[in-house]
Amino acid sequence: MDVEILSRLQFAGTIMFHYLFPPLTIGLGLIMVIIEGIWLKTRDETWNAAARFWTRIFALNFALGVSTGIVMEFEFGTNWAAYSRFVGDVFGSALAAEGIFAFFLESGFLAVLVFGWDRVGPKMHFFSALMVFLGSCFSAVWIVVANSWQQTPAGYHIVEQVVHGEIMPRAEITDFWAMIFNPSSVDRLTHTLVGAMILGGLFVCSVSAWYLLKGRHEQFARRCFTIGVVVAAVFSLLALVTGHDQAHQVSETQPAKLAAYEGHFETGPADLYLFGWPDAETQEVKYGLAIPGMLSFLVHWDFDEPVTGLNDIPADERPRVWLPFQMYHLMIGLGMGFIGLTLFTLPLLKGGRVFRMRWLLWVYVFAVLGAFAANQAGWIAAETGRQPWIVYPSVQGGVPMQGLRTSDGLSESVGAGQVAWSIAMFGAIYLLLFAVWIFVLNSKIQHGPDPHPHQPPEESEDGAGYLASAAGRVGHTDSMTDAKTGDNRETTPAAARLAGEGGAP
Ligand code: HEM
């Protein structure tokens, strides 16, 4: 295999592994906020236990998301140096903004969220949950903006620079806001966030359904399951709406990609395939089932209006068809499945009928795998469908701007053997990391929520509670780590309580 294929495989593998975690943390973040909000209002012990339980799961996924995300930023430099030079000016600001605004917000408040249960009052804790959730969404904003810019670049011009005696192009921002609000960023962001919420909802359903099937933590599981189903139902419907908007946007900005998604080889009225097997050699979709004219209708509101086919795209600018087609249809098939499943379940929540339907609970135990798969499939479709471009060509103010082909984005000095070796290393380390993730996740789920969680200290309306808490911290040499280890048990009532009752949960 050549260095391009190997580098693409390596990036695909590392980003797919990474992309298990961000949508899960974003989706769980929303559930945490909802549950903490209910707890703040009711002060009910079960909601308190639920908030603590999901926070622990969230923190685990957050840690894995951060550690696996950093790898890709290095990969840009090692394997994709020419690409990094091309997009550096654009990505530099977006990725720096992600670090400064989103990551700091998220990780700063995460400390309060995880270690602050017995240190801050419920309102402050709820506020921290909200900030962590917003921080995770904000992180998605910058990453999705950077990705969208590659697909639909805007607000830049190309300058030439000399690198190792060769003239190389580099994109330079001319209009920051046009770069941020490039033609696909808002559509892509909403759809990506919606996909994350579906995953969060179905993850909560999966764990709760498993507890119900095993007859454990019944009250906790019924409440969490209900929230999970409602979240998954609302966002599954939104996935259809935002997905349609995005398909529309793709038809305008990346017609070659849409043609690949639907196996549309000849320009003309286009059918919408439910499934099939596209064959680029024979230029047809085999074994398929299609709704005649439906793609034309969805794009132009007219069953007979032509849609650009791959025949109108220069041969060396066409994406491969099979993978984008299958991944796109897998995502949509799963999305329709989530709509059917959750809408079927909603009425069954009344009177708790769903909790007696064991077969349905088993479906929910495994539905979360479908949500992981739909998120992965969406990204694979979007990224393979834009090939051979790593940065699409565009027209800015009437001036055509050159794009960058994936094959031109590679590092000049890295060989196939080095990439193959690093794939093997990544494979081994990620397998280990995956095993650790499953092991820790499983042990947290087996442990379950604490039956009688501690009530946090109350803060007063005027905020004196925060001040007292802060004063307590200034006046003592203890730290949050001390609270966990019990070294400061004489300094705070909470730590004393923890120590008296056998340590932190
Ligand atoms: C139900 C109908 C759905 C439709 C019509 C739809 C439509 C689309 C379209 C057109 C794209 C490609 C955008 C591009 O190429 O730039 C896309 C990407 C994506 N979809 Fe969906 N989708 C649906 C369901 C889902 C579901 C259920 C999930 C996840 C649970 C999901 C997650 C994603 C993700 C993560 C991406 C990649 C982000 C991007 O580049 O846009 N989608 N979807």
Boltz pocket constraint, residues with backbone or C-beta under 6 A from the ligand:
constraints:
  - pocket:
      binder: B
      contacts: [[A, 151], [A, 187], [A, 188], [A, 191], [A, 192], [A, 194], [A, 195], [A, 196], [A, 198], [A, 199], [A, 236], [A, 239], [A, 240], [A, 242], [A, 243], [A, 244], [A, 246], [A, 247], [A, 248], [A, 250], [A, 257], [A, 331], [A, 332], [A, 334], [A, 335], [A, 336], [A, 338], [A, 370], [A, 371], [A, 374], [A, 375], [A, 376], [A, 377], [A, 378], [A, 379], [A, 380], [A, 381], [A, 382], [A, 383], [A, 385]]
      max_distance: 6.0
